Amino acid sequence: MTIRNQRTAFGLKILNSNHKEIRRLKRAGYIADIHGNKFWNSSFLIMDYLKKHPLKKNLKVLEIGCGWGLLGIYCARQFDAQVTGIDADENVLPYMQLHAEQNGVCIEGKKMTFQQLTTAKLQDFDIIVGADICFWEEMSGMLLNLIKRAKKAGVSQVIIADPCRSPFTDLAQRCQKIYGEQAQIEGKWLKRPVNASGEILVVDLTE
Ligand SMILES: C[S@@+](CC[C@H](N)C(=O)[O-])C[C@H]1O[C@@H](n2cnc3c(N)ncnc32)[C@H](O)[C@@H]1O
């Protein structure tokens, strides 16, 4: 559903870039510079996946490369998850907090890179999610190392979605080599709320 400068999808209120609150943040100088300047569609692929594979209630969820954070906000609303969003770009965090307020949830935001998420820091989380975060060649290795640390830390599952850019495909193939059947790749096509397609990598780290 679309009303003036905002839409509703998967039960979430999502503001458009010309919404007055978004324009207010831009005027205040919060300008994202690593593609976190808008909400990206791969989050919808994971939301759709989670409708069929719901999370247990009250899990501690980490959204990496959160941008506007709608995926984490979805987990907080639907599954009462305790959500932390991290992003290398601190300028995206006010947009995440704005959307959290608009959707009636509290989530924590931190400026942090994938590389800074040490095994000790990852011990605080049950599940890691991320959408549209594997778009440069070097990100494939960074995220693979993050998944390895997550396993050591006791994280049970990592879910990452992408419209199949080559660094993501590389990451998915490397995960399948290392984790075998514990790493599943699922293709997804959505017609609603937008036309979107891509793949979801789900790595089960419990074994
Ligand atoms: C294409 S945007 C996707 C944002 C959000 N996940 C979404 O789906 O709307 C990629 C995000 O990853 C963040 N990012 C890029 N490199 C990162 C890194 N090394 N560590 C943490 N975040 C990073 C960017 O700042 C940006 O917010």
PDBQT file of the ligand as one rigid body, heavy atoms in Angstrom, charges set to zero:
ROOT
HETATM    1  C1  LIG A 301      23.425  -1.682  -0.404  1.00  0.00    +0.000 C 
HETATM    2  S1  LIG A 301      23.365  -1.094   1.247  1.00  0.00    +0.000 S 
HETATM    3  C2  LIG A 301      22.148  -2.194   1.973  1.00  0.00    +0.000 C 
HETATM    4  C3  LIG A 301      21.554  -1.616   3.211  1.00  0.00    +0.000 C 
HETATM    5  C4  LIG A 301      20.457  -2.488   3.882  1.00  0.00    +0.000 C 
HETATM    6  N1  LIG A 301      20.957  -3.782   4.250  1.00  0.00    +0.000 N 
HETATM    7  C5  LIG A 301      19.244  -2.636   2.985  1.00  0.00    +0.000 C 
HETATM    8  O1  LIG A 301      18.987  -3.759   2.526  1.00  0.00    +0.000 OA
HETATM    9  O2  LIG A 301      18.539  -1.653   2.749  1.00  0.00    +0.000 OA
HETATM   10  C6  LIG A 301      24.899  -1.757   1.935  1.00  0.00    +0.000 C 
HETATM   11  C7  LIG A 301      25.165  -1.342   3.388  1.00  0.00    +0.000 C 
HETATM   12  O3  LIG A 301      26.328  -2.045   3.855  1.00  0.00    +0.000 OA
HETATM   13  C8  LIG A 301      27.143  -1.111   4.578  1.00  0.00    +0.000 C 
HETATM   14  N2  LIG A 301      28.541  -1.615   4.523  1.00  0.00    +0.000 N 
HETATM   15  C9  LIG A 301      29.373  -1.642   3.460  1.00  0.00    +0.000 A 
HETATM   16  N3  LIG A 301      30.557  -2.177   3.798  1.00  0.00    +0.000 NA
HETATM   17  C10 LIG A 301      30.460  -2.522   5.107  1.00  0.00    +0.000 A 
HETATM   18  C11 LIG A 301      31.377  -3.124   6.045  1.00  0.00    +0.000 A 
HETATM   19  N4  LIG A 301      32.611  -3.501   5.688  1.00  0.00    +0.000 N 
HETATM   20  N5  LIG A 301      30.955  -3.331   7.308  1.00  0.00    +0.000 NA
HETATM   21  C12 LIG A 301      29.682  -2.947   7.683  1.00  0.00    +0.000 A 
HETATM   22  N6  LIG A 301      28.793  -2.359   6.848  1.00  0.00    +0.000 NA
HETATM   23  C13 LIG A 301      29.175  -2.154   5.575  1.00  0.00    +0.000 A 
HETATM   24  C14 LIG A 301      26.931   0.205   3.858  1.00  0.00    +0.000 C 
HETATM   25  O4  LIG A 301      27.258   1.323   4.631  1.00  0.00    +0.000 OA
HETATM   26  C15 LIG A 301      25.441   0.145   3.520  1.00  0.00    +0.000 C 
HETATM   27  O5  LIG A 301      24.623   0.689   4.526  1.00  0.00    +0.000 OA
ENDROOT
TORSDOF 0
